[in-house]
Amino acid sequence: MKVAVVKETGPAERRVALVPDAVAKLRTAGHEVLVESGAGDGAFFSDESFSSAGATIVSADQLTAADVVLMVGRGDAGQIGRFRSGQTVIGMFAPLADPALAQRLAATGATTVSMDLIPRTLSRAQPMDALTSQANIAGYKAVLIAAAAYGRFFPLLITAAGTARPAKVLVLGTGVAGLQAIGTARRLGAVVSAYDVRPETKTEVASLGATFIELTSVGPAEGAGGYARALTDAEHAAQQAELADHIAAHDVVITTAQVPGRRPPLLVTADALKAMAAGSVLVDMGASALGGNVEGSVPGETVMTENRVTIIGAENLPSTMAAAASAMYSRNVSSLLLYLIKDGALTIDLADELVAGVVVTQDGHVVHPALTEPASPSTAPPEAQAGPPEAQAGPPEAQGEPGQAPAAPTQPPAAD
């Protein structure tokens, strides 16, 4: 079987779907691997490193000969135009955010598999969970970005020139990205607090050495599968009001809420920003074209408020650590690919709930249940006002920190 790796074309996308180590493993399993020239450049993997691992370096046009195409992002019009019937394409398409894309993919006749739809509650799917692997990187990098932008030290420093108090960091959302952010900020020496509407995460926060903030205005809001339920309008308003006092007391705030295809929940209002001290820093991991967790944040840009508070609209953080992110994603996609191969042939068995959860199109039709069935109160994605939910980290970044369909996960359990 021929497996191809494309060169990513997304804006600022530096990751590659397969790294040389994974190529060697696929070759050992008897598969031919084609790699588009320059595919690994952004992640510091040269064509020579792929060749040494047993891959054949080819042009983009030659990828059409492959049985399976591996990618990170959704691809541009040219790449999608090269998909063909009889071919299986695996990437992070985020179809729940763009149903029209699913229709375009179906029109190619290819079978498309979306890594961001991995059913995260299935134990056998854990090695394939790209959202978790990329969210870990996003949470880590968010703290480094915040530390670089903050004009003071994170750790307590006692020197001959005086004592510098440790930074006070608040992480809103204790899913995968949030927990990684907590751990990273603690390792840098900051005093860390965190908030989540799911009270069961308090133990996980405490285990990392952080303080769990409990709000009196909002009760427990855990939902099915370890995710947070949507808050009512009244709960959300009360949550924002009570959070504002905690936000003002911190030097750095990292927000981690994203909902695929929908506006991220607003967690830090303009009034909360006005109450923050000059020099404070916010990293909005939920920043998107639809809005963000922080009022006034812009994806991919740094904004300074009138009272000198820095708002960083974090965008595609995993791509900024392309080598590590590619290595993790490569293991995820390789695990899924090998799972789909039965007796040397790729088998798409929609009776398997894992497979049914990730296949978007087949034989010219959109087949994923979340895209073919009318939305209902039981299947519609929650509003992700979980005080807040965790950022998913796929390229349709989110980055994502979204996961299992049909409900778009907003706050992955810490075990992910």
C-alpha positions in Angstrom: 0.0 0.0 0.0 1.3 3.5 -0.9 1.1 6.1 1.9 1.7 9.8 1.0 2.7 12.8 3.1 1.8 16.2 1.8 3.5 19.5 2.4 1.2 21.7 4.5 -0.1 24.9 2.9 -2.0 26.5 5.7 -0.9 30.0 6.9 2.1 29.7 9.3 1.6 25.9 9.4 5.0 24.3 9.9 4.0 20.8 11.0 4.3 17.6 9.0 2.0 14.6 9.3 4.7 12.0 9.4 8.2 12.1 10.8 11.1 9.9 9.6 10.9 7.5 12.6 7.3 6.8 11.7 8.2 6.3 8.0 10.7 3.6 9.0 8.0 1.8 11.0 5.5 1.9 8.0 8.2 0.6 5.7 8.9 -2.3 8.2 5.2 -3.1 8.0 5.5 -3.4 4.2 4.1 -0.1 3.1 5.6 2.3 0.5 5.9 5.9 1.7 5.8 8.9 -0.6 6.8 12.3 0.8 6.2 15.5 -1.0 9.4 17.4 -1.4 9.9 20.0 1.4 7.1 18.6 3.5 9.2 18.4 6.6 11.2 21.7 6.2 9.1 23.7 8.6 9.6 21.1 11.3 13.4 20.7 10.6 13.0 17.3 8.9 14.9 17.4 5.6 14.1 15.4 2.4 17.3 13.5 3.1 16.1 12.4 6.5 12.9 11.0 4.9 14.9 9.3 2.2 17.2 7.7 4.8 14.1 6.3 6.5 13.0 4.6 3.3 10.6 7.2 1.8 10.5 8.3 -1.8 10.5 12.0 -2.3 8.0 13.1 -4.9 6.2 16.2 -6.3 2.7 17.2 -5.4 1.2 15.8 -8.6 2.7 12.4 -7.9 0.8 12.1 -4.6 -2.3 11.1 -6.6 -0.8 7.6 -7.0 -1.1 7.0 -3.2 -3.7 4.9 -1.6 -3.6 6.9 1.6 -2.8 10.6 2.0 -1.7 12.0 5.4 -1.9 15.6 6.3 -2.2 17.9 9.3 -4.5 20.7 8.2 -7.5 20.7 5.9 -5.6 21.5 2.8 -6.1 24.2 0.2 -8.2 24.0 -3.0 -5.3 22.6 -5.0 -4.7 19.8 -2.6 -8.4 18.9 -2.2 -8.7 19.0 -6.0 -6.1 16.2 -6.2 -8.0 13.8 -3.9 -9.6 11.0 -5.9 -12.1 8.2 -5.7 -10.5 5.1 -4.1 -8.1 7.2 -2.0 -8.3 7.7 1.8 -7.2 11.0 3.2 -6.4 11.5 6.9 -6.1 14.9 8.4 -7.6 17.4 10.8 -10.5 18.8 8.7 -12.7 20.1 11.5 -15.9 19.4 9.5 -18.2 20.3 12.4 -16.9 23.9 12.0 -17.4 23.9 8.2 -20.1 21.5 6.9 -19.5 23.0 3.4 -16.0 21.6 3.5 -17.4 18.2 4.1 -19.5 18.5 1.0 -16.5 19.6 -1.1 -14.5 16.6 0.3 -17.4 14.2 -0.6 -17.4 15.6 -4.2 -13.8 14.3 -4.7 -15.0 10.7 -4.1 -12.3 10.1 -1.6 -12.8 8.6 1.9 -11.8 11.4 4.3 -11.0 10.7 7.9 -10.7 13.6 10.4 -8.3 13.2 13.3 -10.2 15.9 15.4 -13.2 13.6 15.6 -11.4 10.7 17.5 -13.9 9.4 20.1 -11.9 10.3 23.1 -13.9 8.2 25.5 -12.7 5.0 23.9 -9.5 3.6 25.6 -8.2 2.1 22.3 -8.4 5.5 20.7 -6.0 7.2 23.2 -2.8 6.6 21.1 -4.7 8.3 18.2 -5.9 11.3 20.1 -4.3 14.2 18.2 -6.4 16.8 20.0 -4.9 15.9 23.3 -1.3 15.7 22.0 -1.6 19.1 20.4 -3.4 20.6 23.3 -0.6 19.6 25.6 1.8 21.6 23.4 -0.5 24.5 23.2 -0.9 24.8 27.0 2.9 24.6 27.4 3.7 27.2 24.8 1.0 29.6 26.0 2.8 29.9 29.3 6.1 30.6 27.6 4.5 33.3 25.5 3.0 34.8 28.6 6.3 34.7 30.5 8.1 36.4 27.6 5.5 39.2 27.4 5.3 39.8 31.2 7.7 42.5 32.3 8.6 40.8 35.6 9.9 37.5 36.9 7.7 34.4 37.2 9.6 32.9 40.1 10.4 34.4 43.5 13.9 35.9 43.3 15.9 37.1 46.3 19.0 39.1 45.2 21.3 41.7 46.5 19.3 44.2 44.5 16.1 43.2 46.3 13.4 40.7 46.3 11.1 40.0 43.3 7.8 38.4 44.2 6.5 35.5 42.1 4.0 36.2 39.4 0.4 35.3 40.1 -1.0 33.2 37.2 -4.7 32.3 36.6 -5.6 29.5 34.3 -9.2 29.4 33.2 -10.1 25.9 32.2 -8.5 22.7 33.5 -8.7 20.4 30.5 -5.7 19.1 28.7 -4.3 22.5 27.7 -5.2 24.0 31.0 -3.5 21.4 33.1 -0.4 21.6 31.0 -0.4 25.4 31.4 -0.7 25.0 35.2 2.2 22.6 35.4 4.4 24.7 33.2 3.7 27.9 35.1 4.4 26.1 38.3 7.7 24.8 37.0 8.6 28.4 36.1 8.0 29.4 39.7 4.7 31.2 39.5 2.0 31.1 42.1 -0.9 29.5 40.1 -4.6 29.5 40.5 -7.2 27.8 38.3 -10.9 27.7 37.8 -13.2 25.2 36.2 -17.0 24.5 36.6 -16.3 20.8 37.1 -15.6 20.4 40.8 -14.0 17.0 40.2 -11.0 18.7 38.6 -10.1 20.3 41.9 -8.0 17.3 42.9 -6.0 17.4 39.6 -5.3 21.1 40.0 -4.1 20.6 43.6 -1.9 17.7 42.5 0.0 20.2 40.3 0.5 22.6 43.2 -2.1 25.1 42.1 -5.0 26.6 44.0 -8.5 25.8 42.8 -10.9 28.7 42.7 -14.5 27.9 43.7 -17.2 30.4 42.7 -20.3 30.7 44.8 -22.4 32.0 41.9 -22.2 28.9 39.7 -22.8 25.4 40.8 -21.3 22.2 39.4 -21.7 22.0 35.6 -20.2 18.6 34.7 -21.8 17.0 31.7 -21.7 13.7 29.9 -18.4 12.0 29.1 -16.4 14.2 31.4 -17.2 17.4 29.5 -18.8 20.5 31.0 -22.4 21.3 30.2 -23.5 24.6 28.8 -24.2 27.3 31.3 -27.5 29.2 31.3 -27.4 32.9 30.4 -27.9 33.8 34.1 -25.1 31.4 35.2 -22.8 32.8 32.6 -23.4 36.4 33.7 -22.9 35.5 37.4 -19.8 33.6 36.5 -18.3 36.6 34.6 -19.1 39.0 37.5 -17.5 36.8 40.1 -14.5 35.9 38.0 -13.7 39.6 37.4 -12.5 40.0 40.9 -10.1 37.0 40.7 -8.9 38.1 37.3 -8.0 41.6 38.6 -5.9 40.0 41.4 -3.6 38.2 38.9 -0.7 39.3 36.8 -1.1 36.7 34.0 -4.3 35.1 32.8 -4.5 32.2 30.3 -7.8 31.2 28.9 -8.4 28.0 27.1 -12.0 27.8 25.8 -12.8 26.9 22.2 -15.9 25.6 20.5 -15.6 24.4 16.9 -17.5 26.6 14.5 -19.0 28.7 17.2 -18.0 31.8 19.1 -15.8 31.0 22.0 -17.4 31.9 25.4 -16.4 35.4 26.6 -14.7 35.0 30.0 -12.8 38.2 30.4 -15.0 41.3 29.8 -13.9 44.8 29.1 -14.8 45.7 32.7 -12.5 43.0 34.0 -9.7 44.2 31.8 -10.1 47.7 33.1 -9.6 46.4 36.7 -6.3 44.7 35.9 -3.0 46.3 36.7 -0.8 47.9 34.0 1.7 45.3 32.8 -0.7 42.4 33.2 -0.8 39.8 30.4 -3.6 37.7 29.0 -3.1 34.8 26.6 -6.3 34.0 24.8 -6.1 30.4 23.5 -9.7 30.7 22.3 -9.0 33.6 20.0 -10.6 33.0 16.6 -12.2 34.9 13.7 -15.5 34.4 15.5 -14.3 36.0 18.7 -12.3 35.0 21.8 -12.4 34.4 25.5 -11.0 37.9 26.1 -12.9 40.9 24.9 -10.8 42.7 22.3 -8.5 39.8 21.5 -7.5 39.3 17.9 -6.2 35.9 16.6 -2.5 36.0 15.8 -2.1 39.6 17.2 -1.0 41.3 20.4 -3.2 44.1 21.5 -2.4 46.7 24.3 -5.4 48.2 26.1 -5.7 51.8 27.3 -4.7 50.8 30.8 -1.6 49.0 29.5 -2.8 45.4 29.7 -1.4 43.1 27.0 -3.8 40.7 25.2 -2.2 38.0 23.1 -4.5 36.2 20.6 -2.8 32.9 20.5 -3.1 31.1 17.2 -2.0 27.6 16.2 0.4 27.3 19.1 1.4 23.7 18.2 2.8 24.9 14.9 5.2 27.2 16.8 6.8 24.0 18.2 6.6 22.1 14.9 9.2 19.4 15.6 7.6 18.3 18.8 4.1 18.7 17.5 4.9 16.8 14.4 6.4 13.9 16.3 3.3 13.6 18.5 0.9 14.0 15.6 2.9 11.4 13.6 2.4 8.9 16.4 -1.3 9.7 16.5 -1.9 9.4 12.8 0.3 6.3 12.4 -1.7 4.6 15.2 -5.0 5.3 13.5 -3.6 4.2 10.1 -2.3 0.9 11.4 -5.6 0.4 13.2 -7.5 0.7 9.9 -5.2 -1.8 8.1 -6.5 -5.3 8.2 -4.6 -8.1 6.5 -2.5 -5.6 4.6 -5.4 -3.6 3.2 -7.1 -0.5 4.4 -10.6 -1.4 5.8 -13.2 1.2 6.6 -15.7 -0.6 8.8 -18.4 1.8 9.9 -19.8 -0.8 12.3 -16.7 0.0 14.4 -17.7 3.0 16.6 -14.1 4.4 16.5 -14.1 4.3 12.7 -17.6 5.6 12.4 -16.6 8.5 14.7 -13.8 9.7 12.4 -15.0 9.0 8.8 -16.4 12.2 7.3 -17.0 11.1 3.6 -17.2 7.9 1.7 -18.2 7.0 -1.9 -19.1 10.6 -2.7 -21.3 11.1 0.4 -21.0 12.8 3.7 -21.5 9.9 6.2 -20.6 11.3 9.6 -23.7 11.3 11.8 -23.1 14.8 13.2 -23.2 16.1 9.6 -26.1 14.1 8.3 -28.6 14.3 11.2 -30.5 17.4 12.1 -29.2 19.0 15.3 -31.3 18.5 18.4 -31.0 19.5 22.0 -29.3 16.2 22.7 -26.8 16.3 19.9 -26.1 20.0 19.4 -22.6 21.2 20.6 -22.7 22.8 24.0 -22.1 26.5 24.4 -18.8 25.8 26.2 -19.3 28.3 28.9 -17.6 25.9 31.3 -15.8 28.5 33.1 -14.1 27.7 30.9 -13.5 24.8 28.7 -10.2 23.6 27.4 -8.7 24.8 24.2 -8.4 22.2 21.5 -5.4 22.3 19.5 -5.8 21.3 16.0 -5.0 23.4 13.1 -8.5 24.7 12.8 -7.2 25.7 15.9 -7.1 25.2 17.3 -6.0 25.0 17.6 -8.3 22.3 20.2 -7.7 21.9 22.2 -13.2 19.7 19.8 -13.2 16.0 19.8 -15.9 13.4 19.9 -18.9 13.9 17.7 -21.7 14.6 17.6 -21.2 16.9 20.6 -18.2 19.2 20.1 -16.1 18.7 23.2 -15.4 21.8 25.1 -13.6 20.6 28.1 -11.7 17.3 27.8 -11.3 15.4 31.0 -7.9 15.6 32.5 -7.3 11.9 31.8 -7.0 12.6 28.1 
